[in-house]
Amino acid sequence: MTKTRQAAAPQNSGLGIGAMAIGEFGGAAAVPASFGPTYATPAYWLYEMSQASLSPARAFADAGRLLFKNPANPWTHTEVGKSVAAACELFERSTRRYGKPEWDIASTLIGAERVPVHISTVWERPFCRLQHFERMFELQPRRPQPKLLVVAPMSGHYATLLRGTVEGFLPNHDVYVTEWTDARVVPLAQGRFDLDDYIDYLISMLHFLGGDVHVIAVCQPSVPVLAAVARMEADGDPHVPHSMVLMGGPIDTRINPTEVNLLAGRRGIDWFRHNVITKVPFPNPGFMRDVYPGFLQLYGFMTMNLDRHMQAHRNLYLNLIKGDGDSAQKHREFYDEYLAVMDLCAEFYLQTCETVFIRHALPLGEMTHRGIPIDPSKIKRVALMTVEGENDDISGVGQTEAAHTLCTSIPADRKYHWLQPEVGHYGVFNGSRFRAEIAPRISDFVLSNNTNSPSKKTSARAANGVALNGNGLAHDDPPPARSARSVRPST
């Protein structure tokens, strides 16, 4: 199949999470450059004061909502009563600080059997916890269940944004997920956290899992995951993963740069340091830690699609009045996740912006970890799969696929690239197309490269470097080497 290059298309225009911007680096608030430190320094403190001052009004609005939804209140069944209840709920939700959402994954469907899922922390450091989604089988399945380490993005939203990703992999995999900690709640005494620490954490997790694992990087972690694997390969580490899957990640943002990518280059690292970095105010546990605060990130996310967000909230108000509970609940579920944001450590945010988006250090061969150069060409034992979305307006088409060019020592028949038609950034790792078209391809790629699988047939095929065809299915005989990295949907 002929390899073609496709430019990033606009994000779909429909309302809903697939049409909204999801937090990524470079999506900083559009603050005028003239504000400088005089804006950044007191902004967080003023935000905390405003949250505290609005608490009585939120409590009053919530009480009003309950009053006008009480069946015993005769006003409840009138147009006026419904309007008041809707307005009260809209005010309370618009001014609330949203905490970390719950995973809400109690079970998964495997074949025709509903299997309970137990979530536990199996590894922990000050800035991250590794969550294990353990399926409580009565009888272990005969089919191999490869272990997956899903590295969630540390770019504003909580790891629960990957709830759909986890649910998609649970039927066929033993899943572990990184759950990054809100910097606002990490005491200053715990020390700093930067991109080098991030890579150290990943290597430590891979050691903990013993190497019998496949790592999946969702969006932003693609660069540190590739760097961590390259470091481990250069050191001859026996605990390298069997394969790595990079999904919608900014490996080389010079390719089809999006507005988010160009933003960092236009402003430069000093602008970000002076305009979006501030200190955590009292009485938070992380008091005086330098952070990129969540509320500024949220401001950046919201202004990218402000008209859609305003229309969505208007629709919520109208649906509450009409009594359309299903539509209102969908809105609540989406915004409970979307509006829950976390602070990022300033060191990590600035180092990532400069390394990935301004200096393009990885593709130029200039990236280092603890002073040691990162050389992706050292990767030999780890299979590589990349996934992109045709309409991704955060990581343009070709940016993630660039990893194949950097990893020159991986055999061609152990590389695979998939460009998913008609999805944006979020659709790469969530939604109906992810469940139906992307997740099965990843599962098959993982199984084909699961060298420690108890299945002799699978192990033999993996050892021979079995690739996937355009439908994401493994061949019994390896295809020509070029198809492993250039497979794309036909146009």
LINCOR-V572782 format. One record per helix or strand. SS is the DSSP state (~ for helix, > for strand). FROM is the first residue (numbers start at 1). LEN is the number of residues. If there is no record, write none. Layout:
SS_FROM_LEN ; SS_FROM_LEN
This chain:
~_17_3 ; ~_37_31 ; ~_74_4 ; ~_79_17 ; >_107_4 ; >_113_13 ; >_128_8 ; >_147_5 ; >_157_1 ; ~_159_12 ; >_174_7 ; ~_183_3 ; ~_188_3 ; ~_195_14 ; >_214_5 ; ~_219_16 ; >_243_5 ; ~_259_17 ; >_277_3 ; >_290_3 ; ~_294_11 ; ~_306_17 ; ~_325_14 ; >_341_1 ; >_344_2 ; ~_346_13 ; >_368_2 ; >_372_2 ; ~_376_3 ; >_383_7 ; ~_402_5 ; ~_412_3 ; >_415_6 ; ~_426_3 ; ~_432_17 ; ~_456_8 ; >_468_1 ; >_474_1 ; ~_483_4
